[in-house]
Amino acid sequence: MSFEAVWTEEAAETYNRLKSQAESARNSRSKSGKAKSSREEGLFKQVAKCIQMLLENPRHPALQTHEFGSLSNPYSRKEKVFEAYAQQGTPAAYRVFWCYGPAKGKITVLAITSHP
C-alpha cells in the first residue's frame, strides 16, 4: 500500500531548503565542469529517497524505522511517532520523523533533522 505525504511546516521548510542547496550546488558544479556530486546533492538525494521509500513501505528494512519516544503525535497522544534513517554511519546523519495520519493512507512527515 502506498501512502500520501502530509508535511508539517517545519519539515516542508527543511526539505525545500535541502533541495534548494542541492540545486544551487549542482548548478555551480556544472558551471565549473566538475563531475563529482557535492555533499549537498548527496544529502538531498538520500533524504528524498528515504521519503519515497517511506511512502511506499514504512517498514522497508533500509529505513531502520523504529519508535521515537521524545516526540508526541500531533493527532493522538496514544499513537506513536517513528524515526527513519536517511543516512547511516555518517556524523550528524539525517533522520526523518513521521507518524501515521491524519487519515488512513496518509503519513505525516514531522521533521527532517540531523542526528545530534
Summary of the structure (lengths in Angstrom):
residues: 116
radius of gyration: 15.2
end to end distance: 32.3
largest distance: 52.9
contacts: 320
relative contact order: 0.22
helix: 39%
strand: 22%
